[in-house]
Amino acid sequence: MKVDAFEKGLTQELHPSDSIDEAVTKMVRMALAIEFGAALTRAKGAKKMIETIAAGIMQDPTLRKQSLLIMDRYAGAELRKTPGAESSEIH
């Protein structure tokens, strides 16, 4: 169930125009919200925690590669479900 919620959230939140840093930050925020509740991501100090986790992912070659694969899979997934959208909105 949590994986399904995570995937659905990524489909809604990730966009082809997101930078890698933005996408990783969104993925971290989504993972924390699914695992521990959305209130955690709004708590005092959460922004710094999310930024620290995202920076750690970006610095690790394996985690960065996995993040890029996730971004590629889910960014614009809603657009790909819309007939004709893929040719005009996804590059």
C-alpha positions as CSV (number, residue, x, y, z in Angstrom):
1,M,0.0,0.0,0.0
2,K,2.8,2.5,0.9
3,V,4.6,1.8,-2.4
4,D,1.3,2.4,-4.3
5,A,0.8,5.7,-2.5
6,F,4.5,6.7,-3.1
7,E,4.2,5.9,-6.8
8,K,0.9,7.8,-7.1
9,G,2.4,10.8,-5.3
10,L,5.4,10.9,-7.5
11,T,3.2,10.7,-10.6
12,Q,1.4,13.8,-9.3
13,E,4.4,15.7,-8.0
14,L,7.2,15.1,-10.5
15,H,7.3,17.1,-13.7
16,P,9.5,16.9,-16.7
17,S,10.6,20.5,-16.1
18,D,11.9,19.7,-12.5
19,S,15.6,20.0,-12.0
20,I,17.3,16.9,-10.6
21,D,17.6,18.7,-7.3
22,E,13.9,19.6,-7.2
23,A,12.9,16.0,-8.2
24,V,15.1,14.4,-5.5
25,T,13.7,16.8,-2.9
26,K,10.2,16.0,-4.0
27,M,11.0,12.2,-3.8
28,V,12.4,12.6,-0.3
29,R,9.5,14.6,0.9
30,M,7.0,12.1,-0.6
31,A,8.8,9.2,1.0
32,L,8.8,10.8,4.4
33,A,5.2,11.8,4.1
34,I,4.1,8.3,3.1
35,E,6.3,6.6,5.8
36,F,5.8,9.0,8.7
37,G,2.8,11.2,7.8
38,A,2.6,14.5,6.0
39,A,2.8,16.4,9.2
40,L,6.4,15.5,9.5
41,T,7.3,17.2,6.3
42,R,5.7,20.4,7.6
43,A,7.2,20.3,11.1
44,K,9.8,22.8,12.2
45,G,13.2,21.7,11.0
46,A,11.8,19.4,8.3
47,K,13.1,21.5,5.4
48,K,16.7,21.2,6.6
49,M,16.2,17.4,7.2
50,I,14.8,17.0,3.7
51,E,17.6,19.1,2.2
52,T,20.2,17.0,4.0
53,I,18.8,13.7,2.9
54,A,18.4,15.0,-0.7
55,A,22.1,16.2,-0.7
56,G,23.2,12.8,0.5
57,I,21.4,11.1,-2.3
58,M,22.9,13.5,-4.8
59,Q,26.4,12.8,-3.5
60,D,26.1,9.1,-3.8
61,P,26.5,7.9,-7.4
62,T,24.3,4.8,-7.0
63,L,21.5,6.7,-5.2
64,R,21.7,9.5,-7.7
65,K,21.4,7.1,-10.6
66,Q,18.4,5.4,-8.9
67,S,16.8,8.8,-8.4
68,L,17.3,9.7,-12.1
69,L,15.6,6.4,-13.1
70,I,12.7,7.2,-10.7
71,M,12.4,10.7,-12.1
72,D,12.4,9.4,-15.7
73,R,9.7,6.9,-14.8
74,Y,7.3,9.2,-12.9
75,A,7.9,12.7,-14.2
76,G,5.1,13.5,-16.6
77,A,3.4,10.1,-16.1
78,E,0.1,11.8,-16.0
79,L,0.8,13.6,-19.3
80,R,1.6,10.3,-20.9
81,K,-1.8,9.0,-20.0
82,T,-3.4,11.9,-21.9
83,P,-3.9,11.1,-25.6
84,G,-1.7,13.4,-27.7
85,A,0.1,14.9,-24.8
86,E,3.3,13.0,-25.2
87,S,4.2,14.6,-28.5
88,S,3.6,18.1,-27.4
89,E,4.7,18.1,-23.8
90,I,7.3,15.5,-23.2
91,H,10.7,15.8,-24.8
